[in-house]
Amino acid sequence: MENVEPQHTESGANPKPIEQDYETHKEDPGPAKPAVTEKDENGAGQAMKWIIPIIVIGLLVWWFLIRK
């Protein structure tokens, strides 16, 4: 494991500021303002919280019925 180069490292530097004028920073742009300020009120987490348990229970019921 000593010879393995790290794939992801954190530099500790401050993140780039929010991009205001894309044309002037086209070569090395920072994140867009919506990417930084967008709220995650209706994200996929709310749906997954209900869908995953239903799927797991359904698959368990199906597995017990098919196993016989």
Short mmCIF file of the C-alpha atoms (twelve columns), coordinates in Angstrom:
data_MODEL
# 
_entry.id   MODEL 
# 
loop_
_atom_site.group_PDB 
_atom_site.id 
_atom_site.type_symbol 
_atom_site.label_atom_id 
_atom_site.label_alt_id 
_atom_site.label_comp_id 
_atom_site.label_asym_id 
_atom_site.label_seq_id 
_atom_site.Cartn_x 
_atom_site.Cartn_y 
_atom_site.Cartn_z 
_atom_site.pdbx_PDB_model_num 
ATOM 1  C CA . MET A 1  0.000   0.000   0.000   1 
ATOM 2  C CA . GLU A 2  2.972   2.318   0.347   1 
ATOM 3  C CA . ASN A 3  3.480   2.518   -3.424  1 
ATOM 4  C CA . VAL A 4  -0.102  3.535   -4.216  1 
ATOM 5  C CA . GLU A 5  -0.508  7.161   -5.210  1 
ATOM 6  C CA . PRO A 6  -3.543  8.890   -3.678  1 
ATOM 7  C CA . GLN A 7  -6.365  9.449   -6.159  1 
ATOM 8  C CA . HIS A 8  -8.052  12.300  -4.298  1 
ATOM 9  C CA . THR A 9  -6.309  14.767  -2.063  1 
ATOM 10 C CA . GLU A 10 -7.460  17.971  -0.489  1 
ATOM 11 C CA . SER A 11 -5.180  20.917  -1.006  1 
ATOM 12 C CA . GLY A 12 -6.546  22.935  1.921   1 
ATOM 13 C CA . ALA A 13 -6.853  25.997  -0.309  1 
ATOM 14 C CA . ASN A 14 -9.968  28.138  -0.295  1 
ATOM 15 C CA . PRO A 15 -12.560 27.195  -2.934  1 
ATOM 16 C CA . LYS A 16 -12.900 29.354  -6.018  1 
ATOM 17 C CA . PRO A 17 -15.316 32.270  -5.695  1 
ATOM 18 C CA . ILE A 18 -18.731 32.170  -7.339  1 
ATOM 19 C CA . GLU A 19 -18.516 32.884  -11.060 1 
ATOM 20 C CA . GLN A 20 -19.966 36.278  -12.012 1 
ATOM 21 C CA . ASP A 21 -18.652 36.831  -15.532 1 
ATOM 22 C CA . TYR A 22 -18.063 33.618  -17.471 1 
ATOM 23 C CA . GLU A 23 -16.512 35.218  -20.527 1 
ATOM 24 C CA . THR A 24 -13.560 36.686  -18.620 1 
ATOM 25 C CA . HIS A 25 -12.826 33.400  -16.783 1 
ATOM 26 C CA . LYS A 26 -13.607 30.976  -19.585 1 
ATOM 27 C CA . GLU A 27 -10.331 29.081  -19.207 1 
ATOM 28 C CA . ASP A 28 -10.700 28.422  -15.451 1 
ATOM 29 C CA . PRO A 29 -14.265 29.163  -14.299 1 
ATOM 30 C CA . GLY A 30 -15.507 28.941  -10.742 1 
ATOM 31 C CA . PRO A 31 -18.873 27.423  -9.791  1 
ATOM 32 C CA . ALA A 32 -22.029 29.129  -11.002 1 
ATOM 33 C CA . LYS A 33 -24.100 31.022  -8.412  1 
ATOM 34 C CA . PRO A 34 -27.102 28.616  -8.615  1 
ATOM 35 C CA . ALA A 35 -24.788 25.672  -7.942  1 
ATOM 36 C CA . VAL A 36 -23.711 27.253  -4.663  1 
ATOM 37 C CA . THR A 37 -26.914 28.892  -3.434  1 
ATOM 38 C CA . GLU A 38 -29.558 26.374  -4.564  1 
ATOM 39 C CA . LYS A 39 -31.582 24.849  -1.718  1 
ATOM 40 C CA . ASP A 40 -32.252 21.121  -1.700  1 
ATOM 41 C CA . GLU A 41 -35.834 21.207  -0.453  1 
ATOM 42 C CA . ASN A 42 -37.324 18.605  -2.771  1 
ATOM 43 C CA . GLY A 43 -34.298 16.471  -3.466  1 
ATOM 44 C CA . ALA A 44 -34.175 12.793  -4.264  1 
ATOM 45 C CA . GLY A 45 -33.638 11.966  -0.591  1 
ATOM 46 C CA . GLN A 46 -37.300 12.514  0.204   1 
ATOM 47 C CA . ALA A 47 -38.402 10.063  -2.473  1 
ATOM 48 C CA . MET A 48 -35.700 7.519   -1.654  1 
ATOM 49 C CA . LYS A 49 -36.727 7.532   1.993   1 
ATOM 50 C CA . TRP A 50 -40.036 5.937   0.947   1 
ATOM 51 C CA . ILE A 51 -39.141 4.034   -2.205  1 
ATOM 52 C CA . ILE A 52 -36.191 2.001   -0.891  1 
ATOM 53 C CA . PRO A 53 -38.013 0.421   2.105   1 
ATOM 54 C CA . ILE A 54 -41.034 -0.425  -0.083  1 
ATOM 55 C CA . ILE A 55 -38.788 -2.092  -2.664  1 
ATOM 56 C CA . VAL A 56 -36.864 -4.010  0.017   1 
ATOM 57 C CA . ILE A 57 -40.061 -5.272  1.660   1 
ATOM 58 C CA . GLY A 58 -41.508 -6.202  -1.733  1 
ATOM 59 C CA . LEU A 59 -38.382 -8.116  -2.696  1 
ATOM 60 C CA . LEU A 60 -38.340 -9.953  0.659   1 
ATOM 61 C CA . VAL A 61 -41.986 -10.996 0.232   1 
ATOM 62 C CA . TRP A 62 -41.288 -12.111 -3.341  1 
ATOM 63 C CA . TRP A 63 -38.188 -14.052 -2.237  1 
ATOM 64 C CA . PHE A 64 -40.101 -15.872 0.511   1 
ATOM 65 C CA . LEU A 65 -42.898 -16.792 -1.910  1 
ATOM 66 C CA . ILE A 66 -40.554 -18.009 -4.676  1 
ATOM 67 C CA . ARG A 67 -38.336 -19.956 -2.270  1 
ATOM 68 C CA . LYS A 68 -41.057 -22.520 -1.468  1 
# 
